[in-house]
Amino acid sequence: MFAQVIRGRVSNPELVEETFARWSKELAPAATGWLGTTGGVTDDGQLFIMVRFESEEAAQANSDRPEQGEFWAEVSKKFDGEAAFYNSIEVLTDIRGDLDSAGFVQVLHGQVSDVARSKQIGEATHEVRKAWRPDILGQVVVGYEEGKFHRISYFTNEEEAREGESKGIPEEIQPALKEMLSLSVGQPEFLDIKKPWIDSPK
């Protein structure tokens, strides 16, 4: 799998949303290997978009389409300044429900000192964490160099997400999650997307 994340700032979220809705309607049907798009704007104007493809080759083929170039030329004008791009084939998915139905998305941009150990802890605690947080419809983790990553979590709504956050950690995974926290590098960044744009092939 391949994912491209786009970060930037916008002052007119509605206009950007309309533009990407047009991509889903007009360009997505011919985008071979496209798996889904998740996007939105935070309350303070930070834009986040993640597009997933079956492979890097499929993503490149989409980028090479003339209509895709025309689309990006149009949408880039709606950014306040330059956009930042993050590309990766290190994509992990944990799908528990219908991601397209999510009414709230939270993005964590962080870094860990030991990627392999972080993955081991995640796999070992997965079933307990799944039972502990049934409010999570699914997660996508996109990894980059130096242990940096975006983790995108999907929820039915913000109320359920906040309620889930307030629950105590199950005793059996407390040591593992404490170790996971010790692997964190720097201060993580959280983006709350209260009106997400989510689409995938039907």
C-alpha positions as CSV (number, residue, x, y, z in Angstrom):
1,M,0.0,0.0,0.0
2,F,1.1,3.6,-0.6
3,A,-0.1,6.8,1.1
4,Q,0.4,10.4,0.5
5,V,-0.3,12.9,3.2
6,I,-0.8,16.6,2.4
7,R,-0.5,19.3,5.1
8,G,-1.1,23.0,4.8
9,R,-3.2,25.9,5.9
10,V,-6.4,27.3,4.5
11,S,-8.7,30.2,5.3
12,N,-11.7,28.9,3.4
13,P,-12.3,25.2,4.4
14,E,-15.7,25.0,2.6
15,L,-14.1,26.0,-0.7
16,V,-11.4,23.4,-0.3
17,E,-14.0,20.8,0.6
18,E,-16.0,21.5,-2.5
19,T,-12.9,21.1,-4.6
20,F,-12.0,17.7,-3.2
21,A,-15.6,16.6,-3.5
22,R,-15.3,17.3,-7.2
23,W,-12.2,15.2,-7.3
24,S,-14.1,12.3,-5.8
25,K,-16.9,12.7,-8.3
26,E,-15.0,13.4,-11.5
27,L,-11.4,12.1,-11.1
28,A,-11.7,9.2,-8.6
29,P,-13.6,6.8,-10.9
30,A,-10.6,6.7,-13.3
31,A,-7.9,6.6,-10.5
32,T,-6.7,3.0,-10.8
33,G,-5.7,1.5,-7.4
34,W,-7.2,4.3,-5.4
35,L,-8.3,3.0,-1.9
36,G,-9.6,6.0,-0.2
37,T,-9.3,9.7,0.9
38,T,-9.5,11.2,4.3
39,G,-9.3,14.9,4.8
40,G,-10.5,17.9,6.7
41,V,-9.6,21.2,8.4
42,T,-9.0,21.8,12.1
43,D,-10.7,24.7,13.9
44,D,-7.5,26.8,13.5
45,G,-7.2,26.2,9.7
46,Q,-4.8,23.3,9.4
47,L,-5.6,21.1,6.4
48,F,-4.9,17.4,6.5
49,I,-5.4,15.1,3.6
50,M,-4.4,11.4,3.2
51,V,-4.9,9.5,0.0
52,R,-4.2,5.8,-0.1
53,F,-3.4,3.7,-3.2
54,E,-2.7,0.0,-3.8
55,S,0.9,0.8,-4.7
56,E,3.3,3.6,-5.3
57,E,3.1,2.8,-9.1
58,A,-0.7,3.3,-9.0
59,A,-0.3,6.7,-7.2
60,Q,2.3,7.8,-9.7
61,A,0.1,6.8,-12.6
62,N,-2.7,8.9,-11.1
63,S,-0.3,11.9,-10.7
64,D,0.7,11.6,-14.3
65,R,-2.8,12.1,-15.6
66,P,-3.2,15.5,-17.2
67,E,-6.5,16.1,-15.4
68,Q,-4.8,15.4,-12.1
69,G,-2.2,18.0,-12.8
70,E,-5.0,20.5,-13.7
71,F,-6.8,19.7,-10.5
72,W,-3.8,20.2,-8.3
73,A,-3.0,23.5,-10.1
74,E,-6.5,24.7,-9.1
75,V,-6.6,23.4,-5.5
76,S,-3.0,24.6,-4.7
77,K,-4.2,28.2,-5.2
78,K,-6.6,27.7,-2.2
79,F,-3.7,27.1,0.3
80,D,-2.3,29.9,2.5
81,G,1.3,29.3,1.5
82,E,3.0,26.1,0.4
83,A,1.7,22.6,1.1
84,A,3.9,19.9,2.7
85,F,3.9,16.4,1.2
86,Y,4.6,13.1,3.0
87,N,4.9,9.9,0.9
88,S,5.2,6.4,2.3
89,I,4.8,2.7,1.5
90,E,4.9,1.9,5.3
91,V,1.2,1.9,5.8
92,L,-0.6,-0.1,8.5
93,T,-4.4,-0.4,8.7
94,D,-6.6,-1.6,11.6
95,I,-10.1,-1.5,10.2
96,R,-12.8,-2.4,12.8
97,G,-15.9,-0.7,11.3
98,D,-17.0,1.5,8.4
99,L,-14.4,4.3,8.1
100,D,-16.6,6.2,5.6
101,S,-19.2,6.7,8.3
102,A,-16.8,8.5,10.7
103,G,-18.0,11.8,12.0
104,F,-14.8,12.7,13.8
105,V,-11.2,12.0,12.9
106,Q,-8.1,12.6,15.1
107,V,-4.6,12.7,13.6
108,L,-1.5,12.2,15.7
109,H,1.8,13.3,14.2
110,G,4.6,11.8,16.3
111,Q,7.9,10.0,16.4
112,V,9.3,6.9,18.1
113,S,12.9,6.0,18.8
114,D,12.4,2.2,18.0
115,V,9.9,1.5,15.2
116,A,10.3,-2.3,15.5
117,R,9.6,-2.4,19.2
118,S,6.7,0.0,18.8
119,K,5.1,-2.4,16.3
120,Q,5.7,-5.4,18.6
121,I,3.9,-3.6,21.5
122,G,1.1,-2.6,19.2
123,E,0.6,-6.2,17.9
124,A,0.8,-7.7,21.4
125,T,-1.8,-5.4,22.9
126,H,-4.1,-5.2,19.9
127,E,-6.9,-7.4,21.1
128,V,-7.1,-5.8,24.6
129,R,-7.0,-2.3,23.1
130,K,-9.7,-3.2,20.7
131,A,-12.0,-4.3,23.5
132,W,-11.0,-1.3,25.6
133,R,-11.8,1.3,22.9
134,P,-14.8,0.0,20.9
135,D,-15.4,3.7,19.9
136,I,-12.5,3.5,17.4
137,L,-13.8,2.5,14.0
138,G,-10.3,2.0,12.7
139,Q,-6.8,3.5,12.4
140,V,-4.3,4.0,9.6
141,V,-0.7,4.5,10.5
142,V,1.7,6.0,7.9
143,G,5.4,5.7,8.8
144,Y,8.3,7.8,7.5
145,E,12.1,8.0,8.1
146,E,13.5,8.4,11.6
147,G,10.5,6.8,13.2
148,K,8.1,9.7,12.3
149,F,4.5,8.9,11.6
150,H,0.9,10.0,11.2
151,R,-1.7,7.9,13.0
152,I,-5.3,8.6,11.7
153,S,-8.1,7.4,14.1
154,Y,-11.7,7.3,13.0
155,F,-14.7,7.7,15.3
156,T,-18.5,7.8,14.9
157,N,-18.5,11.2,16.6
158,E,-16.4,13.4,18.9
159,E,-18.6,12.7,21.9
160,E,-17.8,9.0,21.8
161,A,-14.1,9.7,21.2
162,R,-13.9,11.9,24.2
163,E,-15.7,9.4,26.4
164,G,-13.3,6.7,25.2
165,E,-10.3,8.9,26.0
166,S,-11.5,9.3,29.6
167,K,-11.6,5.5,30.3
168,G,-8.9,4.1,32.5
169,I,-6.3,1.9,30.8
170,P,-6.8,-1.9,31.4
171,E,-4.3,-3.1,34.0
172,E,-3.0,-5.9,31.8
173,I,-1.6,-3.5,29.2
174,Q,-0.5,-0.7,31.4
175,P,3.2,-1.8,31.5
176,A,3.3,-2.2,27.7
177,L,1.7,1.2,27.0
178,K,4.1,2.8,29.6
179,E,7.0,1.4,27.5
180,M,5.3,2.6,24.3
181,L,5.2,6.1,25.9
182,S,8.9,5.9,26.7
183,L,9.7,5.4,23.0
184,S,8.1,8.7,22.1
185,V,10.4,11.4,20.8
186,G,9.5,15.0,21.3
187,Q,6.0,16.4,21.7
188,P,3.3,14.8,19.6
189,E,1.0,17.0,17.5
190,F,-2.8,16.3,17.5
191,L,-5.2,17.5,14.8
192,D,-8.9,17.2,15.6
193,I,-11.0,17.1,12.4
194,K,-14.6,17.7,13.4
195,K,-16.1,17.7,9.9
196,P,-14.0,15.0,8.0
197,W,-14.2,14.4,4.2
198,I,-14.0,10.7,3.7
199,D,-14.5,8.8,0.5
200,S,-13.5,5.4,-1.0
201,P,-14.4,3.3,-4.0
202,K,-18.0,2.0,-3.8
